[in-house]
């Protein structure tokens, strides 16, 4: 299948010009998924026949399919044009978009909008990043309601500092001038912090941490520089964690407070996957960010998958 030229679109107006019809969306999706020819999702070795109704037939299995099969778009009656609009909006809103706002923008129910957003966020999780390397800053944050805003009978005792009794702990790993990876963790102990660090960061990296004891094991496994916040030190030469701390403030807490107000612990990882995707594509234009998200939509995600988290 030949690559089609849809032109660059870096504004909402350009986007509508590029995708005026459902057929244009199908053509775009096919050009990205099957650039080298249509492949059966049921048997990649099979010959494929093009049917007159726009669908395809897998010779080996006898099954019919279209470009939606095996993607997040499968099993929904929603037009691809609305799917594309949702992807474009979630990718290019600097502070994300709520389910309520998206429902209004693309004329769907709130329930449909909620599932749409969570399916799209699952594609962000599917993006396989190379391990972080070079200079990597580590820090944790805690996301949840403010104790001072709760009624007296609902306040959580001893919730100061690195306590997560009333909040969700999240580990952040940020490569300077590079990508960021965030993982929701059970707590901030050595046992919880070490596995995601080993999985996400190359052993050749230099780690920058504060004095927290949860990093004790990785300090033995990596070259590490520490800045002791407890002693009032925040920058010692190139030892600092200002970049990841800035990420928490600019990309996460502010968005949660401004857009979502409250996020369920069950789905917290998906929101951080979204924040990371937006940060990691900060240097590309709207068109390329949208295209990256569409290419990563080629995974099957059901409503059961979403609810199960």
Secondary structure as a PSIPRED ss2 file (coil, helix, strand):
# PSIPRED VFORMAT (PSIPRED V4.0)

   1 X C   1.000  0.000  0.000
   2 X C   1.000  0.000  0.000
   3 X C   1.000  0.000  0.000
   4 X C   1.000  0.000  0.000
   5 X C   1.000  0.000  0.000
   6 X C   1.000  0.000  0.000
   7 X C   1.000  0.000  0.000
   8 X C   1.000  0.000  0.000
   9 X C   1.000  0.000  0.000
  10 X C   1.000  0.000  0.000
  11 X C   1.000  0.000  0.000
  12 X H   0.000  1.000  0.000
  13 X H   0.000  1.000  0.000
  14 X H   0.000  1.000  0.000
  15 X H   0.000  1.000  0.000
  16 X H   0.000  1.000  0.000
  17 X H   0.000  1.000  0.000
  18 X H   0.000  1.000  0.000
  19 X C   1.000  0.000  0.000
  20 X C   1.000  0.000  0.000
  21 X C   1.000  0.000  0.000
  22 X H   0.000  1.000  0.000
  23 X H   0.000  1.000  0.000
  24 X H   0.000  1.000  0.000
  25 X H   0.000  1.000  0.000
  26 X H   0.000  1.000  0.000
  27 X H   0.000  1.000  0.000
  28 X H   0.000  1.000  0.000
  29 X H   0.000  1.000  0.000
  30 X H   0.000  1.000  0.000
  31 X H   0.000  1.000  0.000
  32 X H   0.000  1.000  0.000
  33 X H   0.000  1.000  0.000
  34 X C   1.000  0.000  0.000
  35 X C   1.000  0.000  0.000
  36 X C   1.000  0.000  0.000
  37 X C   1.000  0.000  0.000
  38 X C   1.000  0.000  0.000
  39 X C   1.000  0.000  0.000
  40 X C   1.000  0.000  0.000
  41 X C   1.000  0.000  0.000
  42 X C   1.000  0.000  0.000
  43 X C   1.000  0.000  0.000
  44 X C   1.000  0.000  0.000
  45 X C   1.000  0.000  0.000
  46 X C   1.000  0.000  0.000
  47 X C   1.000  0.000  0.000
  48 X E   0.000  0.000  1.000
  49 X E   0.000  0.000  1.000
  50 X E   0.000  0.000  1.000
  51 X C   1.000  0.000  0.000
  52 X C   1.000  0.000  0.000
  53 X C   1.000  0.000  0.000
  54 X C   1.000  0.000  0.000
  55 X C   1.000  0.000  0.000
  56 X E   0.000  0.000  1.000
  57 X E   0.000  0.000  1.000
  58 X E   0.000  0.000  1.000
  59 X C   1.000  0.000  0.000
  60 X C   1.000  0.000  0.000
  61 X C   1.000  0.000  0.000
  62 X C   1.000  0.000  0.000
  63 X C   1.000  0.000  0.000
  64 X E   0.000  0.000  1.000
  65 X E   0.000  0.000  1.000
  66 X C   1.000  0.000  0.000
  67 X C   1.000  0.000  0.000
  68 X C   1.000  0.000  0.000
  69 X C   1.000  0.000  0.000
  70 X C   1.000  0.000  0.000
  71 X C   1.000  0.000  0.000
  72 X C   1.000  0.000  0.000
  73 X C   1.000  0.000  0.000
  74 X C   1.000  0.000  0.000
  75 X C   1.000  0.000  0.000
  76 X C   1.000  0.000  0.000
  77 X C   1.000  0.000  0.000
  78 X C   1.000  0.000  0.000
  79 X C   1.000  0.000  0.000
  80 X H   0.000  1.000  0.000
  81 X H   0.000  1.000  0.000
  82 X H   0.000  1.000  0.000
  83 X H   0.000  1.000  0.000
  84 X H   0.000  1.000  0.000
  85 X H   0.000  1.000  0.000
  86 X H   0.000  1.000  0.000
  87 X H   0.000  1.000  0.000
  88 X H   0.000  1.000  0.000
  89 X H   0.000  1.000  0.000
  90 X H   0.000  1.000  0.000
  91 X H   0.000  1.000  0.000
  92 X H   0.000  1.000  0.000
  93 X C   1.000  0.000  0.000
  94 X C   1.000  0.000  0.000
  95 X C   1.000  0.000  0.000
  96 X C   1.000  0.000  0.000
  97 X C   1.000  0.000  0.000
  98 X C   1.000  0.000  0.000
  99 X H   0.000  1.000  0.000
 100 X H   0.000  1.000  0.000
 101 X H   0.000  1.000  0.000
 102 X H   0.000  1.000  0.000
 103 X H   0.000  1.000  0.000
 104 X H   0.000  1.000  0.000
 105 X H   0.000  1.000  0.000
 106 X H   0.000  1.000  0.000
 107 X C   1.000  0.000  0.000
 108 X C   1.000  0.000  0.000
 109 X C   1.000  0.000  0.000
 110 X H   0.000  1.000  0.000
 111 X H   0.000  1.000  0.000
 112 X H   0.000  1.000  0.000
 113 X H   0.000  1.000  0.000
 114 X H   0.000  1.000  0.000
 115 X H   0.000  1.000  0.000
 116 X H   0.000  1.000  0.000
 117 X H   0.000  1.000  0.000
 118 X H   0.000  1.000  0.000
 119 X H   0.000  1.000  0.000
 120 X H   0.000  1.000  0.000
 121 X H   0.000  1.000  0.000
 122 X H   0.000  1.000  0.000
 123 X H   0.000  1.000  0.000
 124 X H   0.000  1.000  0.000
 125 X H   0.000  1.000  0.000
 126 X C   1.000  0.000  0.000
 127 X C   1.000  0.000  0.000
 128 X C   1.000  0.000  0.000
 129 X C   1.000  0.000  0.000
 130 X C   1.000  0.000  0.000
 131 X C   1.000  0.000  0.000
 132 X E   0.000  0.000  1.000
 133 X C   1.000  0.000  0.000
 134 X C   1.000  0.000  0.000
 135 X E   0.000  0.000  1.000
 136 X E   0.000  0.000  1.000
 137 X E   0.000  0.000  1.000
 138 X E   0.000  0.000  1.000
 139 X E   0.000  0.000  1.000
 140 X E   0.000  0.000  1.000
 141 X E   0.000  0.000  1.000
 142 X E   0.000  0.000  1.000
 143 X E   0.000  0.000  1.000
 144 X C   1.000  0.000  0.000
 145 X C   1.000  0.000  0.000
 146 X C   1.000  0.000  0.000
 147 X H   0.000  1.000  0.000
 148 X H   0.000  1.000  0.000
 149 X H   0.000  1.000  0.000
 150 X C   1.000  0.000  0.000
 151 X C   1.000  0.000  0.000
 152 X H   0.000  1.000  0.000
 153 X H   0.000  1.000  0.000
 154 X H   0.000  1.000  0.000
 155 X C   1.000  0.000  0.000
 156 X C   1.000  0.000  0.000
 157 X C   1.000  0.000  0.000
 158 X C   1.000  0.000  0.000
 159 X C   1.000  0.000  0.000
 160 X C   1.000  0.000  0.000
 161 X C   1.000  0.000  0.000
 162 X C   1.000  0.000  0.000
 163 X C   1.000  0.000  0.000
 164 X C   1.000  0.000  0.000
 165 X C   1.000  0.000  0.000
 166 X C   1.000  0.000  0.000
 167 X C   1.000  0.000  0.000
 168 X E   0.000  0.000  1.000
 169 X E   0.000  0.000  1.000
 170 X E   0.000  0.000  1.000
 171 X E   0.000  0.000  1.000
 172 X E   0.000  0.000  1.000
 173 X E   0.000  0.000  1.000
 174 X E   0.000  0.000  1.000
 175 X E   0.000  0.000  1.000
 176 X C   1.000  0.000  0.000
 177 X C   1.000  0.000  0.000
 178 X C   1.000  0.000  0.000
 179 X C   1.000  0.000  0.000
 180 X E   0.000  0.000  1.000
 181 X E   0.000  0.000  1.000
 182 X E   0.000  0.000  1.000
 183 X E   0.000  0.000  1.000
 184 X E   0.000  0.000  1.000
 185 X C   1.000  0.000  0.000
 186 X C   1.000  0.000  0.000
 187 X C   1.000  0.000  0.000
 188 X C   1.000  0.000  0.000
 189 X C   1.000  0.000  0.000
 190 X H   0.000  1.000  0.000
 191 X H   0.000  1.000  0.000
 192 X H   0.000  1.000  0.000
 193 X H   0.000  1.000  0.000
 194 X H   0.000  1.000  0.000
 195 X H   0.000  1.000  0.000
 196 X H   0.000  1.000  0.000
 197 X H   0.000  1.000  0.000
 198 X H   0.000  1.000  0.000
 199 X H   0.000  1.000  0.000
 200 X H   0.000  1.000  0.000
 201 X E   0.000  0.000  1.000
 202 X C   1.000  0.000  0.000
 203 X C   1.000  0.000  0.000
 204 X C   1.000  0.000  0.000
 205 X C   1.000  0.000  0.000
 206 X E   0.000  0.000  1.000
 207 X E   0.000  0.000  1.000
 208 X E   0.000  0.000  1.000
 209 X E   0.000  0.000  1.000
 210 X C   1.000  0.000  0.000
 211 X C   1.000  0.000  0.000
 212 X C   1.000  0.000  0.000
 213 X H   0.000  1.000  0.000
 214 X H   0.000  1.000  0.000
 215 X H   0.000  1.000  0.000
 216 X H   0.000  1.000  0.000
 217 X H   0.000  1.000  0.000
 218 X H   0.000  1.000  0.000
 219 X H   0.000  1.000  0.000
 220 X H   0.000  1.000  0.000
 221 X H   0.000  1.000  0.000
 222 X C   1.000  0.000  0.000
 223 X E   0.000  0.000  1.000
 224 X E   0.000  0.000  1.000
 225 X E   0.000  0.000  1.000
 226 X E   0.000  0.000  1.000
 227 X C   1.000  0.000  0.000
 228 X C   1.000  0.000  0.000
 229 X H   0.000  1.000  0.000
 230 X H   0.000  1.000  0.000
 231 X H   0.000  1.000  0.000
 232 X C   1.000  0.000  0.000
 233 X C   1.000  0.000  0.000
 234 X C   1.000  0.000  0.000
 235 X C   1.000  0.000  0.000
 236 X E   0.000  0.000  1.000
 237 X C   1.000  0.000  0.000
 238 X C   1.000  0.000  0.000
 239 X E   0.000  0.000  1.000
 240 X C   1.000  0.000  0.000
 241 X C   1.000  0.000  0.000
 242 X H   0.000  1.000  0.000
 243 X H   0.000  1.000  0.000
 244 X H   0.000  1.000  0.000
 245 X H   0.000  1.000  0.000
 246 X H   0.000  1.000  0.000
 247 X H   0.000  1.000  0.000
 248 X H   0.000  1.000  0.000
 249 X H   0.000  1.000  0.000
 250 X H   0.000  1.000  0.000
 251 X H   0.000  1.000  0.000
 252 X H   0.000  1.000  0.000
 253 X H   0.000  1.000  0.000
 254 X H   0.000  1.000  0.000
 255 X H   0.000  1.000  0.000
 256 X H   0.000  1.000  0.000
 257 X H   0.000  1.000  0.000
 258 X H   0.000  1.000  0.000
 259 X H   0.000  1.000  0.000
 260 X H   0.000  1.000  0.000
 261 X C   1.000  0.000  0.000
 262 X C   1.000  0.000  0.000
 263 X C   1.000  0.000  0.000
 264 X C   1.000  0.000  0.000
 265 X H   0.000  1.000  0.000
 266 X H   0.000  1.000  0.000
 267 X H   0.000  1.000  0.000
 268 X H   0.000  1.000  0.000
 269 X H   0.000  1.000  0.000
 270 X H   0.000  1.000  0.000
 271 X H   0.000  1.000  0.000
 272 X H   0.000  1.000  0.000
 273 X H   0.000  1.000  0.000
 274 X H   0.000  1.000  0.000
 275 X H   0.000  1.000  0.000
 276 X H   0.000  1.000  0.000
 277 X H   0.000  1.000  0.000
 278 X H   0.000  1.000  0.000
 279 X H   0.000  1.000  0.000
 280 X H   0.000  1.000  0.000
 281 X C   1.000  0.000  0.000
 282 X C   1.000  0.000  0.000
 283 X C   1.000  0.000  0.000
 284 X C   1.000  0.000  0.000
 285 X C   1.000  0.000  0.000
 286 X H   0.000  1.000  0.000
 287 X H   0.000  1.000  0.000
 288 X H   0.000  1.000  0.000
 289 X H   0.000  1.000  0.000
 290 X H   0.000  1.000  0.000
 291 X H   0.000  1.000  0.000
 292 X H   0.000  1.000  0.000
 293 X H   0.000  1.000  0.000
 294 X H   0.000  1.000  0.000
 295 X H   0.000  1.000  0.000
 296 X C   1.000  0.000  0.000
 297 X C   1.000  0.000  0.000
 298 X C   1.000  0.000  0.000
 299 X C   1.000  0.000  0.000
 300 X C   1.000  0.000  0.000
 301 X C   1.000  0.000  0.000
 302 X C   1.000  0.000  0.000
 303 X H   0.000  1.000  0.000
 304 X H   0.000  1.000  0.000
 305 X H   0.000  1.000  0.000
 306 X H   0.000  1.000  0.000
 307 X H   0.000  1.000  0.000
 308 X H   0.000  1.000  0.000
 309 X C   1.000  0.000  0.000
